[in-house]
Amino acid sequence: MKVVQLGPYPPPHGGVQINLVAVRDYLREHGHSCAVINITRHRKQEAGEVYYPKNAVELIWHLFRKRYDIVHLHVGGRIPLRVLALAFSATAVPWAKAILTLHSGGYPSFQEARQLNRRSLLAFTLRRFDGVIGVNREMMDFFWRLGVSKSRTRLIQPQSVARTKMSDRLEEPLASFFKQHDRVLVSVCGLEPEYDVERQIEAMAHILRIFPNSGLAIIGSGSLEAGLRRRIQATPYHRHLLLCGDVAHDVTLRAIAEGDLLLRTTLYDGDAISVREALYLGTPVIATDNGMRPDGIDLIPIGDTGALVEAIERRLHLGKTQQPYVPPDDANLVEVLELYSQARGLRSV
């Protein structure tokens, strides 16, 4: 089988990127060809069937020139018109079957999504796909509401830590930050409004009164980075806050493993891979309740600073203890491959 995945290719190492790489590795291990077309602004030298087209025309030309059996598009967050146009293009390759994974578990709750119906352009485009993957039950209901056939939809949780390797040491500036603090809270997220990072910074003002030599390391990048750096420098406790930017995934795992606590505060969220990684590594997790968190973590309401502070204090007083957790297997990757096979047996819409 000859597959191409369209999506964000690392770096940076976000949840969508990790899932895309896991699918690619699994396919190649089982004798299939799997190329990647990166669709983000992050660019590297092309190598090993990972392509970085300069524009939409070059991307579409590649799809029609290479004659793939499966075109698998990965989408996270909102769906602007340019992404919708890409999705339509993915379904227009006459000899390929088109698969879509919508990774943003909170998308069905967006105002723009609630207003959609079967006559919308998104609904029409979704129905053109031979297979549509969602990460939670709300997304399945959303697909069905827009008229996507149940036989073409799959609920598949994203791949987690089972296929990642951890660095044997931290790198700077994380290494020095950990040495300088008795307790380190770690946050792994995009620096975007939905990840509510300012609330974590605000919470540290309260935490430092009880644990005066604690620190918060924030790993990730995004549109809010410059503003958050200014916000941190304006606090009297800025030396206890580290905005790391993007960090290699294996080093991020080391930071999670050595951290005392992982924070995942979001306004909306899917099945965050960093949460499962922390559980697997034995690091306690505090996360906002999105209705689909795994067992073994402390849940807090969305947008509640007081609850966040209380949960952090409680956890730090308890100390770090190993969490009973069974690491994920390849069941989700098996399902993806099964969906590819099913799609190849379907007639196009």
Secondary structure, DSSP 4 states (H G I P E B T S, - for coil): -EEEEEE--SSS--HHHHHHHHHHHHHHHTT-EEEEEE-SS-----BTTEE--SSHHHHHHHHHHHT-SEEEEEE-S---HHHHHHHHHHHT-TTSEEEEEE--TTGGGSHHHHT--TTSHHHHHHHH-SEEEESSHHHHHHHHHTT--GGGEEE-PPP-GGG----SS--TTHHHHHHH-SEEEEEE--SSGGG-HHHHHHHHHHHHHHSTTEEEEEE---TTHHHHHHHHHTSTTGGGEEEEES--HHHHHHHHHHSSEEEE--SS--S-HHHHHHHHHT--EEEE--S-PPSSSEEE-TT-HHHHHHHHHHHHHH-------PPP-SHHHHHHHHHHHHHHTSPP-
